[in-house]
Every structure is written in structure tokens, then in C-alpha cells.
Amino acid sequence: MVAMPQFTVMPIAGLPLFAPGMVVADEVLKALDRQGLALEDGDVVVLAQKIVSKAEGRHLSLDGVAAGDDARVLAGRTGRPVPLAQAILDESADILRATPAAIIARHRTGHVLANAGIDASNVAGGDAGTVLLWPADPDASARAIRAAMMAPTGACLGVVIADSMGRAWRIGTVGTAIGVAGLAVVD
């Protein structure tokens, strides 16, 4: 009898609230150890973009954003604060649609999503104008985390950094890989 491949999903319990300077790989490995789990060859670790961005210090205080004319125009069309409009422009390769309901942007990584991935939910200071940006280079972040988890474990694994994205003009949210290491990806 031929063994069938297995697919198992296990949450990692006990991760801390992440802050700038924390090492994601170390915290994941410690949490796995507390659960009595160890990484094995072929495992794929999927991480929320938010924890990676927090650890990398990708916080932005909108109070310190100097806005240009394009941001003022975008803010006027959408009702968004001018500094937020500037941050969206800074993180975008293109604005595809801008209405009071949504700003749909092509992020500089190529992903199409609302507000260029800029988010204030579950961010310390989010109610006071602090937002969180995606990692500067999500694939590089995934590679660094992968290397930091492989070194102590010896396991050959994949790492995916994922973010939830609403689909423009549709109802619903999908989990999307924004950074990947150790896996072949499909566009």
C-alpha cells in the first residue's frame, strides 16, 4: 500500500503581542516548543503579515507624513485624511480606483488591494493616527524568517507571510500570500 500524503493545519498557540525588534522566528520556535511540537522537513509556517510588520517596526505615525498635491486631491475625492492618502500613494505603484467607499491600489509589490495594505486595526496607537505598513520586502522577510527557523531545527521548510484582503467590488475576504520562501509560487 502506498502512503498518501498528509495535510494538517495546526495553530501556533501562545505567541506574544509583537513589537519592533522582536525576532519572529525565535518567538514561533519557543511557542512550538511549549506546545511540544517541532518543525520537520516539508512543514510550511504561515505567518500573519501584521506580526512581521510589527516586528520589523513598519509603524507609521500619520502626524509626521508630509503630503503633496496628489494626496490632497486623493483625499478630497475619497474623504480620507490627507496624510493617509499620502501614505497610500507612497506604498502604491498605481491607484486603480478612488471613491469614498474604497481606494483600490496596486501595491508596489504588485498586489491589488484596498489602501495599499495600510491598516490601523490591532495596532497600538491606531486610534491616534498610527498605521502599519506591509514589510518593505515581504519575500526577503520570509527568507530571513525561514533561515532563522531552519538553522536551529535543521528542518527544510517553507515560510509564507499572508494578509487578508477584501476583494474589490465583491463581498468577502481571502488570505493571500504576500511573501514566500522555500516554496514555488503561482501568480
mmCIF file of the C-alpha atoms, coordinates in Angstrom:
data_MODEL
# 
_entry.id   MODEL 
# 
loop_
_atom_site.group_PDB 
_atom_site.id 
_atom_site.type_symbol 
_atom_site.label_atom_id 
_atom_site.label_alt_id 
_atom_site.label_comp_id 
_atom_site.label_asym_id 
_atom_site.label_entity_id 
_atom_site.label_seq_id 
_atom_site.pdbx_PDB_ins_code 
_atom_site.Cartn_x 
_atom_site.Cartn_y 
_atom_site.Cartn_z 
_atom_site.occupancy 
_atom_site.B_iso_or_equiv 
_atom_site.pdbx_formal_charge 
_atom_site.auth_seq_id 
_atom_site.auth_comp_id 
_atom_site.auth_asym_id 
_atom_site.auth_atom_id 
_atom_site.pdbx_PDB_model_num 
ATOM 1   C CA . MET A 1 1   ? 0.000   0.000  0.000  1.00 0.00 ? 1   MET A CA 1 
ATOM 2   C CA . VAL A 1 2   ? 1.266   3.467  -0.928 1.00 0.00 ? 2   VAL A CA 1 
ATOM 3   C CA . ALA A 1 3   ? 1.189   6.064  1.837  1.00 0.00 ? 3   ALA A CA 1 
ATOM 4   C CA . MET A 1 4   ? -0.946  9.049  0.977  1.00 0.00 ? 4   MET A CA 1 
ATOM 5   C CA . PRO A 1 5   ? 0.480   12.499 1.642  1.00 0.00 ? 5   PRO A CA 1 
ATOM 6   C CA . GLN A 1 6   ? -0.979  14.223 4.645  1.00 0.00 ? 6   GLN A CA 1 
ATOM 7   C CA . PHE A 1 7   ? -2.103  17.810 5.075  1.00 0.00 ? 7   PHE A CA 1 
ATOM 8   C CA . THR A 1 8   ? -2.524  19.025 8.633  1.00 0.00 ? 8   THR A CA 1 
ATOM 9   C CA . VAL A 1 9   ? -3.115  22.563 9.870  1.00 0.00 ? 9   VAL A CA 1 
ATOM 10  C CA . MET A 1 10  ? -2.093  23.392 13.425 1.00 0.00 ? 10  MET A CA 1 
ATOM 11  C CA . PRO A 1 11  ? -2.332  26.824 15.018 1.00 0.00 ? 11  PRO A CA 1 
ATOM 12  C CA . ILE A 1 12  ? 0.629   28.067 16.984 1.00 0.00 ? 12  ILE A CA 1 
ATOM 13  C CA . ALA A 1 13  ? -0.663  28.978 20.423 1.00 0.00 ? 13  ALA A CA 1 
ATOM 14  C CA . GLY A 1 14  ? 0.912   31.376 22.880 1.00 0.00 ? 14  GLY A CA 1 
ATOM 15  C CA . LEU A 1 15  ? 2.572   33.849 20.562 1.00 0.00 ? 15  LEU A CA 1 
ATOM 16  C CA . PRO A 1 16  ? 3.179   37.241 22.197 1.00 0.00 ? 16  PRO A CA 1 
ATOM 17  C CA . LEU A 1 17  ? 1.964   40.613 21.027 1.00 0.00 ? 17  LEU A CA 1 
ATOM 18  C CA . PHE A 1 18  ? 4.719   41.578 18.631 1.00 0.00 ? 18  PHE A CA 1 
ATOM 19  C CA . ALA A 1 19  ? 6.664   44.821 18.880 1.00 0.00 ? 19  ALA A CA 1 
ATOM 20  C CA . PRO A 1 20  ? 9.568   46.368 16.956 1.00 0.00 ? 20  PRO A CA 1 
ATOM 21  C CA . GLY A 1 21  ? 12.789  44.426 17.324 1.00 0.00 ? 21  GLY A CA 1 
ATOM 22  C CA . MET A 1 22  ? 11.221  41.103 18.284 1.00 0.00 ? 22  MET A CA 1 
ATOM 23  C CA . VAL A 1 23  ? 12.521  38.095 16.320 1.00 0.00 ? 23  VAL A CA 1 
ATOM 24  C CA . VAL A 1 24  ? 9.555   36.323 14.732 1.00 0.00 ? 24  VAL A CA 1 
ATOM 25  C CA . ALA A 1 25  ? 11.414  33.046 14.180 1.00 0.00 ? 25  ALA A CA 1 
ATOM 26  C CA . ASP A 1 26  ? 12.539  32.852 17.818 1.00 0.00 ? 26  ASP A CA 1 
ATOM 27  C CA . GLU A 1 27  ? 9.024   33.515 19.123 1.00 0.00 ? 27  GLU A CA 1 
ATOM 28  C CA . VAL A 1 28  ? 7.497   30.901 16.806 1.00 0.00 ? 28  VAL A CA 1 
ATOM 29  C CA . LEU A 1 29  ? 10.073  28.284 17.807 1.00 0.00 ? 29  LEU A CA 1 
ATOM 30  C CA . LYS A 1 30  ? 9.534   28.991 21.520 1.00 0.00 ? 30  LYS A CA 1 
ATOM 31  C CA . ALA A 1 31  ? 5.748   28.728 21.107 1.00 0.00 ? 31  ALA A CA 1 
ATOM 32  C CA . LEU A 1 32  ? 6.076   25.445 19.210 1.00 0.00 ? 32  LEU A CA 1 
ATOM 33  C CA . ASP A 1 33  ? 8.363   24.080 21.920 1.00 0.00 ? 33  ASP A CA 1 
ATOM 34  C CA . ARG A 1 34  ? 5.827   25.000 24.622 1.00 0.00 ? 34  ARG A CA 1 
ATOM 35  C CA . GLN A 1 35  ? 3.218   23.052 22.625 1.00 0.00 ? 35  GLN A CA 1 
ATOM 36  C CA . GLY A 1 36  ? 5.518   20.052 22.385 1.00 0.00 ? 36  GLY A CA 1 
ATOM 37  C CA . LEU A 1 37  ? 5.858   20.477 18.623 1.00 0.00 ? 37  LEU A CA 1 
ATOM 38  C CA . ALA A 1 38  ? 8.925   20.611 16.411 1.00 0.00 ? 38  ALA A CA 1 
ATOM 39  C CA . LEU A 1 39  ? 9.352   21.642 12.791 1.00 0.00 ? 39  LEU A CA 1 
ATOM 40  C CA . GLU A 1 40  ? 10.011  18.843 10.307 1.00 0.00 ? 40  GLU A CA 1 
ATOM 41  C CA . ASP A 1 41  ? 11.119  18.709 6.686  1.00 0.00 ? 41  ASP A CA 1 
ATOM 42  C CA . GLY A 1 42  ? 8.282   19.794 4.432  1.00 0.00 ? 42  GLY A CA 1 
ATOM 43  C CA . ASP A 1 43  ? 6.459   21.892 7.029  1.00 0.00 ? 43  ASP A CA 1 
ATOM 44  C CA . VAL A 1 44  ? 5.137   25.273 5.930  1.00 0.00 ? 44  VAL A CA 1 
ATOM 45  C CA . VAL A 1 45  ? 4.823   28.040 8.510  1.00 0.00 ? 45  VAL A CA 1 
ATOM 46  C CA . VAL A 1 46  ? 2.206   30.652 7.608  1.00 0.00 ? 46  VAL A CA 1 
ATOM 47  C CA . LEU A 1 47  ? 2.575   33.954 9.432  1.00 0.00 ? 47  LEU A CA 1 
ATOM 48  C CA . ALA A 1 48  ? 0.251   36.920 9.567  1.00 0.00 ? 48  ALA A CA 1 
ATOM 49  C CA . GLN A 1 49  ? 1.700   39.971 7.846  1.00 0.00 ? 49  GLN A CA 1 
ATOM 50  C CA . LYS A 1 50  ? 0.796   42.035 10.871 1.00 0.00 ? 50  LYS A CA 1 
ATOM 51  C CA . ILE A 1 51  ? 3.227   40.271 13.225 1.00 0.00 ? 51  ILE A CA 1 
ATOM 52  C CA . VAL A 1 52  ? 6.052   40.527 10.697 1.00 0.00 ? 52  VAL A CA 1 
ATOM 53  C CA . SER A 1 53  ? 5.347   44.217 10.083 1.00 0.00 ? 53  SER A CA 1 
ATOM 54  C CA . LYS A 1 54  ? 5.151   44.914 13.821 1.00 0.00 ? 54  LYS A CA 1 
ATOM 55  C CA . ALA A 1 55  ? 8.439   43.106 14.486 1.00 0.00 ? 55  ALA A CA 1 
ATOM 56  C CA . GLU A 1 56  ? 10.089  44.988 11.619 1.00 0.00 ? 56  GLU A CA 1 
ATOM 57  C CA . GLY A 1 57  ? 8.884   48.322 13.016 1.00 0.00 ? 57  GLY A CA 1 
ATOM 58  C CA . ARG A 1 58  ? 6.756   49.205 9.992  1.00 0.00 ? 58  ARG A CA 1 
ATOM 59  C CA . HIS A 1 59  ? 4.624   51.584 12.069 1.00 0.00 ? 59  HIS A CA 1 
ATOM 60  C CA . LEU A 1 60  ? 3.912   54.993 10.588 1.00 0.00 ? 60  LEU A CA 1 
ATOM 61  C CA . SER A 1 61  ? 2.596   57.975 12.511 1.00 0.00 ? 61  SER A CA 1 
ATOM 62  C CA . LEU A 1 62  ? 0.354   59.904 10.146 1.00 0.00 ? 62  LEU A CA 1 
ATOM 63  C CA . ASP A 1 63  ? 1.172   63.077 12.126 1.00 0.00 ? 63  ASP A CA 1 
ATOM 64  C CA . GLY A 1 64  ? 4.651   63.026 10.614 1.00 0.00 ? 64  GLY A CA 1 
ATOM 65  C CA . VAL A 1 65  ? 3.617   62.490 6.976  1.00 0.00 ? 65  VAL A CA 1 
ATOM 66  C CA . ALA A 1 66  ? 4.282   65.425 4.659  1.00 0.00 ? 66  ALA A CA 1 
ATOM 67  C CA . ALA A 1 67  ? 1.598   65.397 1.998  1.00 0.00 ? 67  ALA A CA 1 
ATOM 68  C CA . GLY A 1 68  ? 1.829   66.580 -1.580 1.00 0.00 ? 68  GLY A CA 1 
ATOM 69  C CA . ASP A 1 69  ? -0.712  67.890 -4.038 1.00 0.00 ? 69  ASP A CA 1 
ATOM 70  C CA . ASP A 1 70  ? -1.661  64.418 -5.315 1.00 0.00 ? 70  ASP A CA 1 
ATOM 71  C CA . ALA A 1 71  ? -2.510  63.350 -1.761 1.00 0.00 ? 71  ALA A CA 1 
ATOM 72  C CA . ARG A 1 72  ? -4.696  66.409 -1.292 1.00 0.00 ? 72  ARG A CA 1 
ATOM 73  C CA . VAL A 1 73  ? -6.590  65.563 -4.492 1.00 0.00 ? 73  VAL A CA 1 
ATOM 74  C CA . LEU A 1 74  ? -6.970  61.891 -3.479 1.00 0.00 ? 74  LEU A CA 1 
ATOM 75  C CA . ALA A 1 75  ? -8.147  62.883 0.000  1.00 0.00 ? 75  ALA A CA 1 
ATOM 76  C CA . GLY A 1 76  ? -10.649 65.304 -1.492 1.00 0.00 ? 76  GLY A CA 1 
ATOM 77  C CA . ARG A 1 77  ? -12.091 62.599 -3.789 1.00 0.00 ? 77  ARG A CA 1 
ATOM 78  C CA . THR A 1 78  ? -12.319 59.961 -1.054 1.00 0.00 ? 78  THR A CA 1 
ATOM 79  C CA . GLY A 1 79  ? -12.824 61.756 2.247  1.00 0.00 ? 79  GLY A CA 1 
ATOM 80  C CA . ARG A 1 80  ? -9.670  60.169 3.697  1.00 0.00 ? 80  ARG A CA 1 
ATOM 81  C CA . PRO A 1 81  ? -7.273  62.200 5.836  1.00 0.00 ? 81  PRO A CA 1 
ATOM 82  C CA . VAL A 1 82  ? -4.601  63.830 3.678  1.00 0.00 ? 82  VAL A CA 1 
ATOM 83  C CA . PRO A 1 83  ? -1.669  62.104 5.482  1.00 0.00 ? 83  PRO A CA 1 
ATOM 84  C CA . LEU A 1 84  ? -3.307  58.694 4.958  1.00 0.00 ? 84  LEU A CA 1 
ATOM 85  C CA . ALA A 1 85  ? -3.821  59.481 1.280  1.00 0.00 ? 85  ALA A CA 1 
ATOM 86  C CA . GLN A 1 86  ? -0.111  60.323 1.037  1.00 0.00 ? 86  GLN A CA 1 
ATOM 87  C CA . ALA A 1 87  ? 0.872   57.075 2.767  1.00 0.00 ? 87  ALA A CA 1 
ATOM 88  C CA . ILE A 1 88  ? -1.311  55.118 0.338  1.00 0.00 ? 88  ILE A CA 1 
ATOM 89  C CA . LEU A 1 89  ? 0.341   56.886 -2.594 1.00 0.00 ? 89  LEU A CA 1 
ATOM 90  C CA . ASP A 1 90  ? 3.794   56.203 -1.127 1.00 0.00 ? 90  ASP A CA 1 
ATOM 91  C CA . GLU A 1 91  ? 3.073   52.456 -0.842 1.00 0.00 ? 91  GLU A CA 1 
ATOM 92  C CA . SER A 1 92  ? 1.408   52.187 -4.262 1.00 0.00 ? 92  SER A CA 1 
ATOM 93  C CA . ALA A 1 93  ? 2.564   51.696 -7.816 1.00 0.00 ? 93  ALA A CA 1 
ATOM 94  C CA . ASP A 1 94  ? -0.842  52.838 -9.083 1.00 0.00 ? 94  ASP A CA 1 
ATOM 95  C CA . ILE A 1 95  ? -4.261  53.911 -7.835 1.00 0.00 ? 95  ILE A CA 1 
ATOM 96  C CA . LEU A 1 96  ? -6.844  51.877 -9.740 1.00 0.00 ? 96  LEU A CA 1 
ATOM 97  C CA . ARG A 1 97  ? -9.996  53.337 -8.238 1.00 0.00 ? 97  ARG A CA 1 
ATOM 98  C CA . ALA A 1 98  ? -10.658 56.002 -5.650 1.00 0.00 ? 98  ALA A CA 1 
ATOM 99  C CA . THR A 1 99  ? -14.125 56.627 -4.241 1.00 0.00 ? 99  THR A CA 1 
ATOM 100 C CA . PRO A 1 100 ? -15.475 57.449 -0.784 1.00 0.00 ? 100 PRO A CA 1 
ATOM 101 C CA . ALA A 1 101 ? -16.169 53.715 -0.413 1.00 0.00 ? 101 ALA A CA 1 
ATOM 102 C CA . ALA A 1 102 ? -12.674 52.439 -1.258 1.00 0.00 ? 102 ALA A CA 1 
ATOM 103 C CA . ILE A 1 103 ? -9.227  53.273 -2.539 1.00 0.00 ? 103 ILE A CA 1 
ATOM 104 C CA . ILE A 1 104 ? -8.098  50.318 -4.639 1.00 0.00 ? 104 ILE A CA 1 
ATOM 105 C CA . ALA A 1 105 ? -4.367  50.397 -5.198 1.00 0.00 ? 105 ALA A CA 1 
ATOM 106 C CA . ARG A 1 106 ? -1.731  48.296 -6.883 1.00 0.00 ? 106 ARG A CA 1 
ATOM 107 C CA . HIS A 1 107 ? 0.831   47.949 -4.097 1.00 0.00 ? 107 HIS A CA 1 
ATOM 108 C CA . ARG A 1 108 ? 4.467   48.384 -5.085 1.00 0.00 ? 108 ARG A CA 1 
ATOM 109 C CA . THR A 1 109 ? 4.753   44.549 -4.773 1.00 0.00 ? 109 THR A CA 1 
ATOM 110 C CA . GLY A 1 110 ? 2.075   44.144 -7.459 1.00 0.00 ? 110 GLY A CA 1 
ATOM 111 C CA . HIS A 1 111 ? -0.811  43.065 -5.223 1.00 0.00 ? 111 HIS A CA 1 
ATOM 112 C CA . VAL A 1 112 ? -4.139  44.808 -5.764 1.00 0.00 ? 112 VAL A CA 1 
ATOM 113 C CA . LEU A 1 113 ? -5.934  45.703 -2.548 1.00 0.00 ? 113 LEU A CA 1 
ATOM 114 C CA . ALA A 1 114 ? -7.614  48.419 -0.543 1.00 0.00 ? 114 ALA A CA 1 
ATOM 115 C CA . ASN A 1 115 ? -5.497  51.236 0.893  1.00 0.00 ? 115 ASN A CA 1 
ATOM 116 C CA . ALA A 1 116 ? -2.235  49.666 -0.321 1.00 0.00 ? 116 ALA A CA 1 
ATOM 117 C CA . GLY A 1 117 ? -2.395  47.299 2.659  1.00 0.00 ? 117 GLY A CA 1 
ATOM 118 C CA . ILE A 1 118 ? -2.176  50.116 5.200  1.00 0.00 ? 118 ILE A CA 1 
ATOM 119 C CA . ASP A 1 119 ? -4.042  49.177 8.350  1.00 0.00 ? 119 ASP A CA 1 
ATOM 120 C CA . ALA A 1 120 ? -4.708  50.650 11.796 1.00 0.00 ? 120 ALA A CA 1 
ATOM 121 C CA . SER A 1 121 ? -6.637  47.730 13.308 1.00 0.00 ? 121 SER A CA 1 
ATOM 122 C CA . ASN A 1 122 ? -4.910  45.930 16.182 1.00 0.00 ? 122 ASN A CA 1 
ATOM 123 C CA . VAL A 1 123 ? -2.109  48.488 16.075 1.00 0.00 ? 123 VAL A CA 1 
ATOM 124 C CA . ALA A 1 124 ? -1.009  50.307 19.205 1.00 0.00 ? 124 ALA A CA 1 
ATOM 125 C CA . GLY A 1 125 ? -1.899  53.938 18.597 1.00 0.00 ? 125 GLY A CA 1 
ATOM 126 C CA . GLY A 1 126 ? -4.167  53.074 15.675 1.00 0.00 ? 126 GLY A CA 1 
ATOM 127 C CA . ASP A 1 127 ? -6.907  55.222 17.119 1.00 0.00 ? 127 ASP A CA 1 
ATOM 128 C CA . ALA A 1 128 ? -4.447  58.124 17.360 1.00 0.00 ? 128 ALA A CA 1 
ATOM 129 C CA . GLY A 1 129 ? -3.122  58.022 13.806 1.00 0.00 ? 129 GLY A CA 1 
ATOM 130 C CA . THR A 1 130 ? -0.549  55.238 13.822 1.00 0.00 ? 130 THR A CA 1 
ATOM 131 C CA . VAL A 1 131 ? -0.845  52.790 10.942 1.00 0.00 ? 131 VAL A CA 1 
ATOM 132 C CA . LEU A 1 132 ? 1.018   49.652 9.935  1.00 0.00 ? 132 LEU A CA 1 
ATOM 133 C CA . LEU A 1 133 ? 2.636   49.166 6.541  1.00 0.00 ? 133 LEU A CA 1 
ATOM 134 C CA . TRP A 1 134 ? 3.496   45.875 4.861  1.00 0.00 ? 134 TRP A CA 1 
ATOM 135 C CA . PRO A 1 135 ? 7.098   44.651 5.235  1.00 0.00 ? 135 PRO A CA 1 
ATOM 136 C CA . ALA A 1 136 ? 9.390   46.632 2.922  1.00 0.00 ? 136 ALA A CA 1 
ATOM 137 C CA . ASP A 1 137 ? 10.229  43.404 1.040  1.00 0.00 ? 137 ASP A CA 1 
ATOM 138 C CA . PRO A 1 138 ? 7.867   40.571 2.072  1.00 0.00 ? 138 PRO A CA 1 
ATOM 139 C CA . ASP A 1 139 ? 9.837   37.891 0.207  1.00 0.00 ? 139 ASP A CA 1 
ATOM 140 C CA . ALA A 1 140 ? 13.079  38.966 1.890  1.00 0.00 ? 140 ALA A CA 1 
ATOM 141 C CA . SER A 1 141 ? 11.297  38.880 5.252  1.00 0.00 ? 141 SER A CA 1 
ATOM 142 C CA . ALA A 1 142 ? 10.078  35.351 4.527  1.00 0.00 ? 142 ALA A CA 1 
ATOM 143 C CA . ARG A 1 143 ? 13.594  34.269 3.511  1.00 0.00 ? 143 ARG A CA 1 
ATOM 144 C CA . ALA A 1 144 ? 15.110  35.692 6.704  1.00 0.00 ? 144 ALA A CA 1 
ATOM 145 C CA . ILE A 1 145 ? 12.490  34.054 8.922  1.00 0.00 ? 145 ILE A CA 1 
ATOM 146 C CA . ARG A 1 146 ? 12.937  30.739 7.091  1.00 0.00 ? 146 ARG A CA 1 
ATOM 147 C CA . ALA A 1 147 ? 16.719  30.818 7.537  1.00 0.00 ? 147 ALA A CA 1 
ATOM 148 C CA . ALA A 1 148 ? 16.345  31.707 11.226 1.00 0.00 ? 148 ALA A CA 1 
ATOM 149 C CA . MET A 1 149 ? 13.995  28.741 11.783 1.00 0.00 ? 149 MET A CA 1 
ATOM 150 C CA . MET A 1 150 ? 15.984  26.258 9.707  1.00 0.00 ? 150 MET A CA 1 
ATOM 151 C CA . ALA A 1 151 ? 19.319  26.947 11.398 1.00 0.00 ? 151 ALA A CA 1 
ATOM 152 C CA . PRO A 1 152 ? 18.414  25.649 14.882 1.00 0.00 ? 152 PRO A CA 1 
ATOM 153 C CA . THR A 1 153 ? 15.975  22.947 13.731 1.00 0.00 ? 153 THR A CA 1 
ATOM 154 C CA . GLY A 1 154 ? 17.686  21.535 10.653 1.00 0.00 ? 154 GLY A CA 1 
ATOM 155 C CA . ALA A 1 155 ? 14.232  21.252 9.057  1.00 0.00 ? 155 ALA A CA 1 
ATOM 156 C CA . CYS A 1 156 ? 13.820  22.199 5.405  1.00 0.00 ? 156 CYS A CA 1 
ATOM 157 C CA . LEU A 1 157 ? 10.612  24.207 5.405  1.00 0.00 ? 157 LEU A CA 1 
ATOM 158 C CA . GLY A 1 158 ? 8.618   26.888 3.695  1.00 0.00 ? 158 GLY A CA 1 
ATOM 159 C CA . VAL A 1 159 ? 7.505   30.221 5.087  1.00 0.00 ? 159 VAL A CA 1 
ATOM 160 C CA . VAL A 1 160 ? 4.510   32.203 3.873  1.00 0.00 ? 160 VAL A CA 1 
ATOM 161 C CA . ILE A 1 161 ? 3.638   35.708 5.005  1.00 0.00 ? 161 ILE A CA 1 
ATOM 162 C CA . ALA A 1 162 ? -0.085  36.184 4.450  1.00 0.00 ? 162 ALA A CA 1 
ATOM 163 C CA . ASP A 1 163 ? -2.534  39.039 4.693  1.00 0.00 ? 163 ASP A CA 1 
ATOM 164 C CA . SER A 1 164 ? -6.300  39.039 4.490  1.00 0.00 ? 164 SER A CA 1 
ATOM 165 C CA . MET A 1 165 ? -7.568  41.052 1.569  1.00 0.00 ? 165 MET A CA 1 
ATOM 166 C CA . GLY A 1 166 ? -11.051 42.102 0.705  1.00 0.00 ? 166 GLY A CA 1 
ATOM 167 C CA . ARG A 1 167 ? -11.739 41.584 -2.950 1.00 0.00 ? 167 ARG A CA 1 
ATOM 168 C CA . ALA A 1 168 ? -12.550 44.807 -4.697 1.00 0.00 ? 168 ALA A CA 1 
ATOM 169 C CA . TRP A 1 169 ? -16.213 45.140 -5.636 1.00 0.00 ? 169 TRP A CA 1 
ATOM 170 C CA . ARG A 1 170 ? -17.022 41.735 -4.102 1.00 0.00 ? 170 ARG A CA 1 
ATOM 171 C CA . ILE A 1 171 ? -18.147 40.677 -0.663 1.00 0.00 ? 171 ILE A CA 1 
ATOM 172 C CA . GLY A 1 172 ? -15.612 38.579 1.247  1.00 0.00 ? 172 GLY A CA 1 
ATOM 173 C CA . THR A 1 173 ? -12.018 38.296 2.262  1.00 0.00 ? 173 THR A CA 1 
ATOM 174 C CA . VAL A 1 174 ? -9.301  35.925 1.113  1.00 0.00 ? 174 VAL A CA 1 
ATOM 175 C CA . GLY A 1 175 ? -5.966  35.029 2.648  1.00 0.00 ? 175 GLY A CA 1 
ATOM 176 C CA . THR A 1 176 ? -3.204  35.968 0.225  1.00 0.00 ? 176 THR A CA 1 
ATOM 177 C CA . ALA A 1 177 ? 0.499   35.151 0.269  1.00 0.00 ? 177 ALA A CA 1 
ATOM 178 C CA . ILE A 1 178 ? 2.410   38.423 0.066  1.00 0.00 ? 178 ILE A CA 1 
ATOM 179 C CA . GLY A 1 179 ? 5.840   36.939 0.842  1.00 0.00 ? 179 GLY A CA 1 
ATOM 180 C CA . VAL A 1 180 ? 7.126   33.407 0.330  1.00 0.00 ? 180 VAL A CA 1 
ATOM 181 C CA . ALA A 1 181 ? 10.357  31.470 0.852  1.00 0.00 ? 181 ALA A CA 1 
ATOM 182 C CA . GLY A 1 182 ? 11.091  27.789 0.269  1.00 0.00 ? 182 GLY A CA 1 
ATOM 183 C CA . LEU A 1 183 ? 8.065   27.199 -1.958 1.00 0.00 ? 183 LEU A CA 1 
ATOM 184 C CA . ALA A 1 184 ? 7.322   27.611 -5.657 1.00 0.00 ? 184 ALA A CA 1 
ATOM 185 C CA . VAL A 1 185 ? 4.647   30.250 -6.129 1.00 0.00 ? 185 VAL A CA 1 
ATOM 186 C CA . VAL A 1 186 ? 1.959   30.730 -8.746 1.00 0.00 ? 186 VAL A CA 1 
ATOM 187 C CA . ASP A 1 187 ? 0.751   34.172 -9.844 1.00 0.00 ? 187 ASP A CA 1 
# 
